[in-house]
Amino acid sequence: MRNTDEVKTQVSAIRERLKELSGFYLGEGAAMTYVLEWVLGKRETAPAGELGRAGGESEKIAANLTKAVEKAAAGKPRDADQSRKAAAKGPSPKRGSVRK
């Protein structure tokens, strides 16, 4: 059995990891967070009862995670090298055309 501090550390780690990933993983992260918070006693409804419920607590967690991810993305500077490489490469060829 894990202790409370280990579980809380994992909840924080999930939130931080989601800031590095695409939005595709928000639902999965929200579900993980919900389960861990339920184990800690912060959530009343068992995970099985929350599954598939519209407007449930896991949906609120997902909304909060979305805000955190958007905030992290807005504060992250664009990679200057990547921008220069794309500019030097030029526009992408049209579909069906052959690049020389």
Distance bins in CASP14 RR format, pairs under 12 A and 6 or more apart:
PFRMAT RR
TARGET T0000
AUTHOR 0000-0000-0000
RMODE 2
METHOD distances of the structure
MODEL  1
1 7 0 0 0 0 1 0 0 0 0 0 0
1 39 0 0 0 0 1 0 0 0 0 0 0
2 8 0 0 0 0 1 0 0 0 0 0 0
2 9 0 0 0 0 1 0 0 0 0 0 0
2 10 0 0 0 0 1 0 0 0 0 0 0
2 11 0 0 0 0 0 1 0 0 0 0 0
2 36 0 0 0 0 1 0 0 0 0 0 0
2 39 0 0 0 0 1 0 0 0 0 0 0
2 40 0 0 0 0 0 1 0 0 0 0 0
3 9 0 0 0 0 1 0 0 0 0 0 0
3 10 0 0 0 0 0 1 0 0 0 0 0
3 39 0 0 0 0 0 1 0 0 0 0 0
3 40 0 0 0 0 0 1 0 0 0 0 0
4 10 0 0 0 0 0 1 0 0 0 0 0
4 11 0 0 0 0 0 1 0 0 0 0 0
4 36 0 0 0 0 0 1 0 0 0 0 0
4 37 0 0 0 0 0 1 0 0 0 0 0
4 39 0 0 0 0 1 0 0 0 0 0 0
4 40 1 0 0 1 0 0 0 0 0 0 0
4 41 0 0 0 0 1 0 0 0 0 0 0
4 42 0 0 0 0 0 1 0 0 0 0 0
5 11 0 0 0 0 0 1 0 0 0 0 0
5 12 0 0 0 0 0 1 0 0 0 0 0
5 40 0 0 0 0 0 1 0 0 0 0 0
6 12 0 0 0 0 0 1 0 0 0 0 0
6 13 0 0 0 0 0 1 0 0 0 0 0
6 36 0 0 0 0 1 0 0 0 0 0 0
6 39 0 0 0 0 0 1 0 0 0 0 0
6 40 0 0 0 0 0 1 0 0 0 0 0
7 13 0 0 0 0 0 1 0 0 0 0 0
7 14 0 0 0 0 0 1 0 0 0 0 0
7 32 0 0 0 0 0 1 0 0 0 0 0
7 33 0 0 0 0 0 1 0 0 0 0 0
7 35 0 0 0 0 1 0 0 0 0 0 0
7 36 1 0 1 0 0 0 0 0 0 0 0
7 37 0 0 0 0 1 0 0 0 0 0 0
7 38 0 0 0 0 0 1 0 0 0 0 0
7 39 1 0 1 0 0 0 0 0 0 0 0
7 40 1 0 1 0 0 0 0 0 0 0 0
7 41 0 0 0 0 1 0 0 0 0 0 0
7 42 0 0 0 0 0 1 0 0 0 0 0
8 14 0 0 0 0 0 1 0 0 0 0 0
8 15 0 0 0 0 0 1 0 0 0 0 0
8 33 0 0 0 0 0 1 0 0 0 0 0
8 36 0 0 0 0 1 0 0 0 0 0 0
8 37 0 0 0 0 1 0 0 0 0 0 0
8 39 0 0 0 0 0 1 0 0 0 0 0
8 40 1 0 0 1 0 0 0 0 0 0 0
8 41 0 0 0 0 0 1 0 0 0 0 0
8 42 0 0 0 0 0 1 0 0 0 0 0
9 15 0 0 0 0 0 1 0 0 0 0 0
9 16 0 0 0 0 0 1 0 0 0 0 0
9 36 0 0 0 0 1 0 0 0 0 0 0
9 40 0 0 0 0 0 1 0 0 0 0 0
10 16 0 0 0 0 0 1 0 0 0 0 0
10 17 0 0 0 0 0 1 0 0 0 0 0
10 29 0 0 0 0 0 1 0 0 0 0 0
10 32 0 0 0 0 1 0 0 0 0 0 0
10 33 0 0 0 0 1 0 0 0 0 0 0
10 35 0 0 0 0 0 1 0 0 0 0 0
10 36 1 0 1 0 0 0 0 0 0 0 0
10 37 0 0 0 0 0 1 0 0 0 0 0
10 39 0 0 0 0 1 0 0 0 0 0 0
10 40 0 0 0 0 0 1 0 0 0 0 0
11 17 0 0 0 0 0 1 0 0 0 0 0
11 18 0 0 0 0 0 1 0 0 0 0 0
11 29 0 0 0 0 0 1 0 0 0 0 0
11 30 0 0 0 0 0 1 0 0 0 0 0
11 32 0 0 0 0 1 0 0 0 0 0 0
11 33 1 0 1 0 0 0 0 0 0 0 0
11 34 0 0 0 0 1 0 0 0 0 0 0
11 35 0 0 0 0 1 0 0 0 0 0 0
11 36 1 0 1 0 0 0 0 0 0 0 0
11 37 1 0 0 1 0 0 0 0 0 0 0
11 38 0 0 0 0 0 1 0 0 0 0 0
11 39 0 0 0 0 1 0 0 0 0 0 0
11 40 1 0 0 1 0 0 0 0 0 0 0
11 41 0 0 0 0 0 1 0 0 0 0 0
11 42 0 0 0 0 1 0 0 0 0 0 0
11 43 0 0 0 0 0 1 0 0 0 0 0
11 61 0 0 0 0 0 1 0 0 0 0 0
11 65 0 0 0 0 0 1 0 0 0 0 0
12 18 0 0 0 0 0 1 0 0 0 0 0
12 19 0 0 0 0 0 1 0 0 0 0 0
12 32 0 0 0 0 0 1 0 0 0 0 0
12 33 0 0 0 0 1 0 0 0 0 0 0
12 36 0 0 0 0 0 1 0 0 0 0 0
12 37 0 0 0 0 0 1 0 0 0 0 0
12 68 0 0 0 0 0 1 0 0 0 0 0
13 19 0 0 0 0 0 1 0 0 0 0 0
13 20 0 0 0 0 0 1 0 0 0 0 0
13 29 0 0 0 0 0 1 0 0 0 0 0
13 32 0 0 0 0 1 0 0 0 0 0 0
13 33 0 0 0 0 0 1 0 0 0 0 0
13 36 0 0 0 0 0 1 0 0 0 0 0
14 20 0 0 0 0 0 1 0 0 0 0 0
14 21 0 0 0 0 0 1 0 0 0 0 0
14 25 0 0 0 0 1 0 0 0 0 0 0
14 26 0 0 0 0 0 1 0 0 0 0 0
14 27 0 0 0 0 0 1 0 0 0 0 0
14 28 0 0 0 0 1 0 0 0 0 0 0
14 29 1 0 1 0 0 0 0 0 0 0 0
14 30 0 0 0 0 1 0 0 0 0 0 0
14 31 0 0 0 0 1 0 0 0 0 0 0
14 32 1 0 1 0 0 0 0 0 0 0 0
14 33 1 0 1 0 0 0 0 0 0 0 0
14 34 0 0 0 0 0 1 0 0 0 0 0
14 35 0 0 0 0 0 1 0 0 0 0 0
14 36 1 0 0 1 0 0 0 0 0 0 0
14 37 0 0 0 0 0 1 0 0 0 0 0
14 61 0 0 0 0 0 1 0 0 0 0 0
14 65 0 0 0 0 1 0 0 0 0 0 0
14 68 0 0 0 0 0 1 0 0 0 0 0
14 69 0 0 0 0 0 1 0 0 0 0 0
15 21 0 0 0 0 0 1 0 0 0 0 0
15 25 0 0 0 0 0 1 0 0 0 0 0
15 26 0 0 0 0 0 1 0 0 0 0 0
15 29 0 0 0 0 1 0 0 0 0 0 0
15 30 0 0 0 0 0 1 0 0 0 0 0
15 32 0 0 0 0 1 0 0 0 0 0 0
15 33 1 0 0 1 0 0 0 0 0 0 0
15 36 0 0 0 0 0 1 0 0 0 0 0
15 37 0 0 0 0 0 1 0 0 0 0 0
15 61 0 0 0 0 1 0 0 0 0 0 0
15 62 0 0 0 0 0 1 0 0 0 0 0
15 64 0 0 0 0 1 0 0 0 0 0 0
15 65 1 0 0 1 0 0 0 0 0 0 0
15 66 0 0 0 0 0 1 0 0 0 0 0
15 67 0 0 0 0 0 1 0 0 0 0 0
15 68 1 0 0 1 0 0 0 0 0 0 0
15 69 0 0 0 0 1 0 0 0 0 0 0
15 71 0 0 0 0 0 1 0 0 0 0 0
15 72 0 0 0 0 1 0 0 0 0 0 0
16 29 0 0 0 0 0 1 0 0 0 0 0
16 33 0 0 0 0 0 1 0 0 0 0 0
16 65 0 0 0 0 0 1 0 0 0 0 0
16 68 0 0 0 0 1 0 0 0 0 0 0
16 69 0 0 0 0 0 1 0 0 0 0 0
16 72 0 0 0 0 1 0 0 0 0 0 0
17 23 0 0 0 0 0 1 0 0 0 0 0
17 25 0 0 0 0 1 0 0 0 0 0 0
17 26 0 0 0 0 0 1 0 0 0 0 0
17 28 0 0 0 0 0 1 0 0 0 0 0
17 29 0 0 0 0 1 0 0 0 0 0 0
17 32 0 0 0 0 1 0 0 0 0 0 0
17 33 0 0 0 0 0 1 0 0 0 0 0
17 65 0 0 0 0 0 1 0 0 0 0 0
17 68 0 0 0 0 0 1 0 0 0 0 0
17 69 0 0 0 0 0 1 0 0 0 0 0
17 72 0 0 0 0 0 1 0 0 0 0 0
18 24 0 0 0 0 0 1 0 0 0 0 0
18 25 1 0 0 1 0 0 0 0 0 0 0
18 26 1 0 0 1 0 0 0 0 0 0 0
18 27 0 0 0 0 1 0 0 0 0 0 0
18 28 0 0 0 0 1 0 0 0 0 0 0
18 29 1 0 1 0 0 0 0 0 0 0 0
18 30 0 0 0 0 1 0 0 0 0 0 0
18 31 0 0 0 0 0 1 0 0 0 0 0
18 32 0 0 0 0 1 0 0 0 0 0 0
18 33 0 0 0 0 1 0 0 0 0 0 0
18 61 0 0 0 0 0 1 0 0 0 0 0
18 62 0 0 0 0 0 1 0 0 0 0 0
18 64 0 0 0 0 0 1 0 0 0 0 0
18 65 1 0 1 0 0 0 0 0 0 0 0
18 66 0 0 0 0 1 0 0 0 0 0 0
18 67 0 0 0 0 0 1 0 0 0 0 0
18 68 1 0 0 1 0 0 0 0 0 0 0
18 69 1 0 1 0 0 0 0 0 0 0 0
18 70 0 0 0 0 0 1 0 0 0 0 0
18 71 0 0 0 0 0 1 0 0 0 0 0
18 72 0 0 0 0 1 0 0 0 0 0 0
18 73 0 0 0 0 0 1 0 0 0 0 0
19 25 0 0 0 0 0 1 0 0 0 0 0
19 26 0 0 0 0 0 1 0 0 0 0 0
19 29 0 0 0 0 0 1 0 0 0 0 0
19 65 0 0 0 0 1 0 0 0 0 0 0
19 66 0 0 0 0 0 1 0 0 0 0 0
19 67 0 0 0 0 0 1 0 0 0 0 0
19 68 1 0 0 1 0 0 0 0 0 0 0
19 69 1 0 1 0 0 0 0 0 0 0 0
19 70 0 0 0 0 1 0 0 0 0 0 0
19 71 0 0 0 0 1 0 0 0 0 0 0
19 72 1 1 0 0 0 0 0 0 0 0 0
19 73 1 0 0 1 0 0 0 0 0 0 0
19 74 0 0 0 0 0 1 0 0 0 0 0
19 75 0 0 0 0 0 1 0 0 0 0 0
19 76 0 0 0 0 1 0 0 0 0 0 0
20 68 0 0 0 0 0 1 0 0 0 0 0
20 69 0 0 0 0 1 0 0 0 0 0 0
20 72 0 0 0 0 1 0 0 0 0 0 0
20 73 0 0 0 0 1 0 0 0 0 0 0
20 76 0 0 0 0 1 0 0 0 0 0 0
21 27 0 0 0 0 0 1 0 0 0 0 0
21 28 0 0 0 0 1 0 0 0 0 0 0
21 29 0 0 0 0 1 0 0 0 0 0 0
21 65 0 0 0 0 0 1 0 0 0 0 0
21 68 0 0 0 0 0 1 0 0 0 0 0
21 69 0 0 0 0 1 0 0 0 0 0 0
21 72 0 0 0 0 0 1 0 0 0 0 0
21 73 0 0 0 0 0 1 0 0 0 0 0
22 28 0 0 0 0 0 1 0 0 0 0 0
22 66 0 0 0 0 0 1 0 0 0 0 0
22 69 0 0 0 0 1 0 0 0 0 0 0
22 73 0 0 0 0 0 1 0 0 0 0 0
23 29 0 0 0 0 1 0 0 0 0 0 0
23 30 0 0 0 0 0 1 0 0 0 0 0
23 62 0 0 0 0 1 0 0 0 0 0 0
23 65 0 0 0 0 1 0 0 0 0 0 0
23 66 1 0 0 1 0 0 0 0 0 0 0
23 68 0 0 0 0 0 1 0 0 0 0 0
23 69 1 0 0 1 0 0 0 0 0 0 0
23 70 0 0 0 0 1 0 0 0 0 0 0
23 72 0 0 0 0 0 1 0 0 0 0 0
23 73 0 0 0 0 1 0 0 0 0 0 0
24 66 0 0 0 0 0 1 0 0 0 0 0
24 69 0 0 0 0 0 1 0 0 0 0 0
25 31 0 0 0 0 0 1 0 0 0 0 0
25 32 0 0 0 0 1 0 0 0 0 0 0
25 33 0 0 0 0 0 1 0 0 0 0 0
25 62 0 0 0 0 0 1 0 0 0 0 0
25 65 0 0 0 0 1 0 0 0 0 0 0
25 66 0 0 0 0 0 1 0 0 0 0 0
25 69 0 0 0 0 1 0 0 0 0 0 0
26 32 0 0 0 0 0 1 0 0 0 0 0
26 33 0 0 0 0 0 1 0 0 0 0 0
26 58 0 0 0 0 0 1 0 0 0 0 0
26 59 0 0 0 0 0 1 0 0 0 0 0
26 61 0 0 0 0 1 0 0 0 0 0 0
26 62 1 0 1 0 0 0 0 0 0 0 0
26 63 0 0 0 0 1 0 0 0 0 0 0
26 64 0 0 0 0 0 1 0 0 0 0 0
26 65 1 0 1 0 0 0 0 0 0 0 0
26 66 1 0 1 0 0 0 0 0 0 0 0
26 67 0 0 0 0 0 1 0 0 0 0 0
26 68 0 0 0 0 1 0 0 0 0 0 0
26 69 1 0 0 1 0 0 0 0 0 0 0
26 70 0 0 0 0 0 1 0 0 0 0 0
27 33 0 0 0 0 1 0 0 0 0 0 0
27 34 0 0 0 0 1 0 0 0 0 0 0
27 51 0 0 0 0 0 1 0 0 0 0 0
27 52 0 0 0 0 0 1 0 0 0 0 0
27 58 1 0 0 1 0 0 0 0 0 0 0
27 59 0 0 0 0 1 0 0 0 0 0 0
27 61 0 0 0 0 1 0 0 0 0 0 0
27 62 1 0 1 0 0 0 0 0 0 0 0
27 63 0 0 0 0 0 1 0 0 0 0 0
27 64 0 0 0 0 0 1 0 0 0 0 0
27 65 1 0 0 1 0 0 0 0 0 0 0
27 66 0 0 0 0 1 0 0 0 0 0 0
27 69 0 0 0 0 0 1 0 0 0 0 0
28 34 0 0 0 0 0 1 0 0 0 0 0
28 35 0 0 0 0 0 1 0 0 0 0 0
28 58 0 0 0 0 0 1 0 0 0 0 0
28 61 0 0 0 0 0 1 0 0 0 0 0
28 62 0 0 0 0 1 0 0 0 0 0 0
28 65 0 0 0 0 0 1 0 0 0 0 0
29 35 0 0 0 0 1 0 0 0 0 0 0
29 36 0 0 0 0 1 0 0 0 0 0 0
29 37 0 0 0 0 0 1 0 0 0 0 0
29 58 0 0 0 0 1 0 0 0 0 0 0
29 61 0 0 0 0 1 0 0 0 0 0 0
29 62 1 0 0 1 0 0 0 0 0 0 0
29 64 0 0 0 0 0 1 0 0 0 0 0
29 65 1 0 0 1 0 0 0 0 0 0 0
29 66 0 0 0 0 0 1 0 0 0 0 0
29 68 0 0 0 0 0 1 0 0 0 0 0
29 69 0 0 0 0 0 1 0 0 0 0 0
30 36 0 0 0 0 0 1 0 0 0 0 0
30 37 0 0 0 0 0 1 0 0 0 0 0
30 43 0 0 0 0 0 1 0 0 0 0 0
30 47 0 0 0 0 0 1 0 0 0 0 0
30 50 0 0 0 0 0 1 0 0 0 0 0
30 51 0 0 0 0 0 1 0 0 0 0 0
30 52 0 0 0 0 0 1 0 0 0 0 0
30 55 0 0 0 0 0 1 0 0 0 0 0
30 56 0 0 0 0 0 1 0 0 0 0 0
30 57 0 0 0 0 1 0 0 0 0 0 0
30 58 1 0 1 0 0 0 0 0 0 0 0
30 59 1 0 0 1 0 0 0 0 0 0 0
30 60 0 0 0 0 1 0 0 0 0 0 0
30 61 1 0 1 0 0 0 0 0 0 0 0
30 62 1 1 0 0 0 0 0 0 0 0 0
30 63 0 0 0 0 1 0 0 0 0 0 0
30 64 0 0 0 0 1 0 0 0 0 0 0
30 65 1 0 1 0 0 0 0 0 0 0 0
30 66 0 0 0 0 1 0 0 0 0 0 0
30 68 0 0 0 0 0 1 0 0 0 0 0
30 69 0 0 0 0 0 1 0 0 0 0 0
31 37 0 0 0 0 0 1 0 0 0 0 0
31 38 0 0 0 0 0 1 0 0 0 0 0
31 43 0 0 0 0 0 1 0 0 0 0 0
31 47 1 0 0 1 0 0 0 0 0 0 0
31 48 0 0 0 0 0 1 0 0 0 0 0
31 50 0 0 0 0 1 0 0 0 0 0 0
31 51 0 0 0 0 1 0 0 0 0 0 0
31 52 0 0 0 0 0 1 0 0 0 0 0
31 53 0 0 0 0 0 1 0 0 0 0 0
31 56 0 0 0 0 0 1 0 0 0 0 0
31 57 0 0 0 0 0 1 0 0 0 0 0
31 58 1 0 0 1 0 0 0 0 0 0 0
31 59 0 0 0 0 0 1 0 0 0 0 0
31 61 0 0 0 0 1 0 0 0 0 0 0
31 62 0 0 0 0 1 0 0 0 0 0 0
31 65 0 0 0 0 0 1 0 0 0 0 0
32 38 0 0 0 0 0 1 0 0 0 0 0
32 39 0 0 0 0 0 1 0 0 0 0 0
32 47 0 0 0 0 0 1 0 0 0 0 0
32 58 0 0 0 0 1 0 0 0 0 0 0
32 61 0 0 0 0 1 0 0 0 0 0 0
32 62 0 0 0 0 0 1 0 0 0 0 0
32 65 0 0 0 0 0 1 0 0 0 0 0
33 39 0 0 0 0 0 1 0 0 0 0 0
33 40 0 0 0 0 0 1 0 0 0 0 0
33 42 0 0 0 0 1 0 0 0 0 0 0
33 43 0 0 0 0 1 0 0 0 0 0 0
33 47 0 0 0 0 0 1 0 0 0 0 0
33 50 0 0 0 0 0 1 0 0 0 0 0
33 57 0 0 0 0 1 0 0 0 0 0 0
33 58 1 0 0 1 0 0 0 0 0 0 0
33 59 0 0 0 0 0 1 0 0 0 0 0
33 60 0 0 0 0 0 1 0 0 0 0 0
33 61 1 0 1 0 0 0 0 0 0 0 0
33 62 0 0 0 0 1 0 0 0 0 0 0
33 63 0 0 0 0 0 1 0 0 0 0 0
33 64 0 0 0 0 1 0 0 0 0 0 0
33 65 1 0 0 1 0 0 0 0 0 0 0
33 68 0 0 0 0 0 1 0 0 0 0 0
34 40 0 0 0 0 0 1 0 0 0 0 0
34 41 0 0 0 0 0 1 0 0 0 0 0
34 42 0 0 0 0 1 0 0 0 0 0 0
34 43 1 0 0 1 0 0 0 0 0 0 0
34 44 0 0 0 0 0 1 0 0 0 0 0
34 45 0 0 0 0 1 0 0 0 0 0 0
34 46 0 0 0 0 0 1 0 0 0 0 0
34 47 1 0 0 1 0 0 0 0 0 0 0
34 48 0 0 0 0 0 1 0 0 0 0 0
34 49 0 0 0 0 0 1 0 0 0 0 0
34 50 1 0 0 1 0 0 0 0 0 0 0
34 51 0 0 0 0 1 0 0 0 0 0 0
34 52 0 0 0 0 0 1 0 0 0 0 0
34 53 0 0 0 0 0 1 0 0 0 0 0
34 56 0 0 0 0 1 0 0 0 0 0 0
34 57 1 0 0 1 0 0 0 0 0 0 0
34 58 1 0 1 0 0 0 0 0 0 0 0
34 59 0 0 0 0 1 0 0 0 0 0 0
34 60 0 0 0 0 1 0 0 0 0 0 0
34 61 1 0 1 0 0 0 0 0 0 0 0
34 62 0 0 0 0 1 0 0 0 0 0 0
34 64 0 0 0 0 0 1 0 0 0 0 0
34 65 0 0 0 0 0 1 0 0 0 0 0
35 41 0 0 0 0 0 1 0 0 0 0 0
35 42 0 0 0 0 0 1 0 0 0 0 0
35 43 0 0 0 0 1 0 0 0 0 0 0
35 45 0 0 0 0 0 1 0 0 0 0 0
35 46 0 0 0 0 1 0 0 0 0 0 0
35 47 1 0 1 0 0 0 0 0 0 0 0
35 48 0 0 0 0 0 1 0 0 0 0 0
35 49 0 0 0 0 0 1 0 0 0 0 0
35 50 0 0 0 0 1 0 0 0 0 0 0
35 51 0 0 0 0 0 1 0 0 0 0 0
35 57 0 0 0 0 0 1 0 0 0 0 0
35 58 0 0 0 0 1 0 0 0 0 0 0
35 61 0 0 0 0 0 1 0 0 0 0 0
36 42 0 0 0 0 1 0 0 0 0 0 0
36 43 0 0 0 0 1 0 0 0 0 0 0
36 47 0 0 0 0 1 0 0 0 0 0 0
36 58 0 0 0 0 0 1 0 0 0 0 0
36 61 0 0 0 0 0 1 0 0 0 0 0
37 43 1 0 1 0 0 0 0 0 0 0 0
37 44 0 0 0 0 0 1 0 0 0 0 0
37 45 0 0 0 0 0 1 0 0 0 0 0
37 46 0 0 0 0 0 1 0 0 0 0 0
37 47 0 0 0 0 1 0 0 0 0 0 0
37 50 0 0 0 0 0 1 0 0 0 0 0
37 57 0 0 0 0 1 0 0 0 0 0 0
37 58 0 0 0 0 1 0 0 0 0 0 0
37 60 0 0 0 0 0 1 0 0 0 0 0
37 61 1 0 0 1 0 0 0 0 0 0 0
37 64 0 0 0 0 0 1 0 0 0 0 0
38 44 0 0 0 0 1 0 0 0 0 0 0
38 45 1 0 0 1 0 0 0 0 0 0 0
38 46 1 0 0 1 0 0 0 0 0 0 0
38 47 1 0 1 0 0 0 0 0 0 0 0
38 48 0 0 0 0 0 1 0 0 0 0 0
38 49 0 0 0 0 0 1 0 0 0 0 0
38 50 0 0 0 0 1 0 0 0 0 0 0
38 51 0 0 0 0 0 1 0 0 0 0 0
38 57 0 0 0 0 1 0 0 0 0 0 0
38 58 0 0 0 0 1 0 0 0 0 0 0
38 61 0 0 0 0 0 1 0 0 0 0 0
39 46 0 0 0 0 0 1 0 0 0 0 0
39 47 0 0 0 0 1 0 0 0 0 0 0
42 57 0 0 0 0 1 0 0 0 0 0 0
42 61 0 0 0 0 0 1 0 0 0 0 0
43 49 0 0 0 0 0 1 0 0 0 0 0
43 50 1 0 0 1 0 0 0 0 0 0 0
43 56 0 0 0 0 0 1 0 0 0 0 0
43 57 1 0 1 0 0 0 0 0 0 0 0
43 58 0 0 0 0 1 0 0 0 0 0 0
43 60 0 0 0 0 0 1 0 0 0 0 0
43 61 0 0 0 0 1 0 0 0 0 0 0
44 50 0 0 0 0 1 0 0 0 0 0 0
44 56 0 0 0 0 0 1 0 0 0 0 0
44 57 0 0 0 0 1 0 0 0 0 0 0
45 51 0 0 0 0 1 0 0 0 0 0 0
45 52 0 0 0 0 0 1 0 0 0 0 0
45 53 0 0 0 0 1 0 0 0 0 0 0
45 55 0 0 0 0 0 1 0 0 0 0 0
45 56 0 0 0 0 1 0 0 0 0 0 0
45 57 1 0 0 1 0 0 0 0 0 0 0
45 58 0 0 0 0 1 0 0 0 0 0 0
46 53 0 0 0 0 0 1 0 0 0 0 0
46 57 0 0 0 0 0 1 0 0 0 0 0
46 58 0 0 0 0 0 1 0 0 0 0 0
47 53 0 0 0 0 0 1 0 0 0 0 0
47 56 0 0 0 0 0 1 0 0 0 0 0
47 57 0 0 0 0 0 1 0 0 0 0 0
47 58 0 0 0 0 1 0 0 0 0 0 0
47 61 0 0 0 0 0 1 0 0 0 0 0
48 58 0 0 0 0 0 1 0 0 0 0 0
49 56 0 0 0 0 1 0 0 0 0 0 0
49 57 0 0 0 0 0 1 0 0 0 0 0
49 58 0 0 0 0 0 1 0 0 0 0 0
50 56 1 0 0 1 0 0 0 0 0 0 0
50 57 1 0 0 1 0 0 0 0 0 0 0
50 58 1 0 1 0 0 0 0 0 0 0 0
50 59 0 0 0 0 1 0 0 0 0 0 0
50 60 0 0 0 0 0 1 0 0 0 0 0
50 61 0 0 0 0 1 0 0 0 0 0 0
50 62 0 0 0 0 0 1 0 0 0 0 0
51 57 0 0 0 0 0 1 0 0 0 0 0
51 58 0 0 0 0 1 0 0 0 0 0 0
51 59 0 0 0 0 0 1 0 0 0 0 0
52 58 0 0 0 0 1 0 0 0 0 0 0
52 59 0 0 0 0 1 0 0 0 0 0 0
53 59 1 0 0 1 0 0 0 0 0 0 0
53 60 0 0 0 0 0 1 0 0 0 0 0
54 60 0 0 0 0 0 1 0 0 0 0 0
54 62 0 0 0 0 0 1 0 0 0 0 0
55 61 0 0 0 0 0 1 0 0 0 0 0
55 62 0 0 0 0 1 0 0 0 0 0 0
55 63 0 0 0 0 1 0 0 0 0 0 0
56 62 0 0 0 0 1 0 0 0 0 0 0
56 63 0 0 0 0 0 1 0 0 0 0 0
57 63 0 0 0 0 0 1 0 0 0 0 0
57 64 0 0 0 0 0 1 0 0 0 0 0
58 64 0 0 0 0 0 1 0 0 0 0 0
58 65 0 0 0 0 0 1 0 0 0 0 0
59 65 0 0 0 0 0 1 0 0 0 0 0
59 66 0 0 0 0 0 1 0 0 0 0 0
60 66 0 0 0 0 0 1 0 0 0 0 0
60 67 0 0 0 0 0 1 0 0 0 0 0
61 67 0 0 0 0 0 1 0 0 0 0 0
61 68 0 0 0 0 0 1 0 0 0 0 0
62 68 0 0 0 0 0 1 0 0 0 0 0
62 69 0 0 0 0 0 1 0 0 0 0 0
63 69 0 0 0 0 0 1 0 0 0 0 0
63 70 0 0 0 0 0 1 0 0 0 0 0
64 70 0 0 0 0 0 1 0 0 0 0 0
64 71 0 0 0 0 0 1 0 0 0 0 0
65 71 0 0 0 0 0 1 0 0 0 0 0
65 72 0 0 0 0 0 1 0 0 0 0 0
66 72 0 0 0 0 0 1 0 0 0 0 0
66 73 0 0 0 0 0 1 0 0 0 0 0
67 73 0 0 0 0 0 1 0 0 0 0 0
67 74 0 0 0 0 0 1 0 0 0 0 0
68 74 0 0 0 0 0 1 0 0 0 0 0
68 75 0 0 0 0 0 1 0 0 0 0 0
69 75 0 0 0 0 0 1 0 0 0 0 0
69 76 0 0 0 0 0 1 0 0 0 0 0
70 76 0 0 0 0 0 1 0 0 0 0 0
77 83 0 0 0 0 0 1 0 0 0 0 0
78 84 0 0 0 0 0 1 0 0 0 0 0
78 86 0 0 0 0 0 1 0 0 0 0 0
79 85 0 0 0 0 1 0 0 0 0 0 0
79 86 0 0 0 0 0 1 0 0 0 0 0
80 86 0 0 0 0 0 1 0 0 0 0 0
80 87 0 0 0 0 0 1 0 0 0 0 0
81 87 0 0 0 0 0 1 0 0 0 0 0
81 88 0 0 0 0 0 1 0 0 0 0 0
82 88 0 0 0 0 0 1 0 0 0 0 0
82 89 0 0 0 0 0 1 0 0 0 0 0
83 89 0 0 0 0 0 1 0 0 0 0 0
84 90 0 0 0 0 0 1 0 0 0 0 0
86 92 0 0 0 0 1 0 0 0 0 0 0
89 99 0 0 0 0 0 1 0 0 0 0 0
90 99 0 0 0 0 0 1 0 0 0 0 0
91 97 0 0 0 0 0 1 0 0 0 0 0
91 99 0 0 0 0 0 1 0 0 0 0 0
92 99 0 0 0 0 1 0 0 0 0 0 0
93 99 1 0 1 0 0 0 0 0 0 0 0
93 100 0 0 0 0 1 0 0 0 0 0 0
END
